[in-house]
Amino acid sequence: MGRVYQYNKGLIRTWPEDGSFVVSEAVINPGQANAPVAVAAFSQQESKTLLLKLDALCSNLNNSLISNLVAENAENIFVAVRMAKSQAKGIFAGVLGAGTMLDIKWLRPKDIGGTILNPAATGSLGLYGGTSGGVFTWLASTTANSSKDLIPSQTMEQFASVIHLGAIEPIEVPKITDITFTLGGQATPAQSVGQNIKQFLGTANNDIQVTRFEKSIIVGPLQSQYLKVMPGITGSTKFQLLSMICARIQELTA
């Protein structure tokens, strides 16, 4: 087993249903240090299945920084999945599931504005305002000090959740300096992403800077979200969210 599993074996247990579970280690409702949320019961087998899935999604043999990011946020990911399950009702089954059972995966560019994040199917709510669900790469053009809508304002599907953990920008000269999350119409403070630090400190170009958000950001079922980024430099960016999406498997088949 990898780092994520070994670090979080204590999470493999039965979790009771709780209609007022209080979350203090993640941003769910901006302005509330302690956010009460409804979470479904989770069996010991579901817990093990989810932890094994997370371990597979970010092996420490591939990237230790991302593996550490997920390992240290595993309990918050459990919260996000249990929030989705509270609405979807189906068990978390991972790759062995089907239909209304749940699974989790990394968020892709095409998911932004897709049917899970944008069930209203508004045409221009894709990545950076592109065609809904029709943008397949994180590559975009930026203008210095002119903000861009990374995820235009949209409302989550009823049976799904997203958790934003951090970001990378695998490009020689990173452009993005800040990111702002707006959840349920309430904006959080802008966070410095720090990925252009390497050009100031002389870090080698092949070192990918991994940004960990100050707190995980959980977007639950039927909650709205809006993410904007601020470039400090004009040019191309590949700013990529390290975010996970949990939904029914019938919505995760493409």
RAWO-V518663 format. One record per backbone hydrogen bond with DSSP energy under -0.5 kcal/mol. CO is the residue of the C=O (numbers start at 1). NH is the residue of the N-H. Records with the same first field share a line. If there is no record, write none. Layout:
BEGIN
CO: NH  NH
END
This chain:
BEGIN
2: 6
3: 7
4: 8
5: 8
6: 9
8: 11
9: 12
11: 13
14: 16
15: 42
18: 21  39
21: 23  37
22: 24
23: 35
25: 216
26: 28
27: 218
28: 30
29: 32
31: 33
33: 35
34: 36
35: 23
37: 21  39
39: 18
42: 15
43: 47
44: 48
45: 49
46: 50
47: 51
48: 52
49: 53
50: 54
51: 55
52: 56
53: 57
54: 58
56: 59
59: 62  63
63: 67
64: 68
65: 69
66: 70
67: 71
68: 72
69: 73
70: 73
71: 74
73: 77
74: 78
75: 79
76: 80
77: 81
78: 82
79: 83
80: 84
81: 85
82: 40  86
83: 87
84: 87  88
85: 89
88: 90
91: 93  102
93: 96
94: 97
98: 101
99: 250
101: 249
102: 93  94
103: 247
105: 245
108: 111  112
109: 112
111: 113  114  117
112: 127  133
114: 118
116: 157
118: 121
122: 125
123: 132
126: 129  152
127: 130
130: 126
131: 134
134: 136
140: 237
142: 235
143: 146
146: 143
148: 150  229
150: 128
151: 227
154: 225
155: 119
157: 160  222
161: 246
162: 219
163: 165  244
164: 217
165: 213
166: 242
167: 211
168: 240
169: 171
172: 174
175: 232  233
177: 193  194
178: 230
179: 191
180: 228
181: 188
182: 226
183: 186
185: 187
186: 183
191: 179
194: 197
195: 198
196: 199  200
197: 200  201
198: 202  203
204: 207
206: 208
207: 209
209: 169  211
210: 212
211: 167  213
216: 27  218
217: 164  219
218: 220
219: 162
220: 223
223: 156
224: 184
225: 154
226: 182
227: 150  151
228: 180
229: 148  231
230: 177  178
231: 145
235: 142
237: 140
238: 170
240: 168
241: 243
242: 165  166
243: 107
244: 163
245: 105
246: 161
247: 103
248: 251
249: 252
END
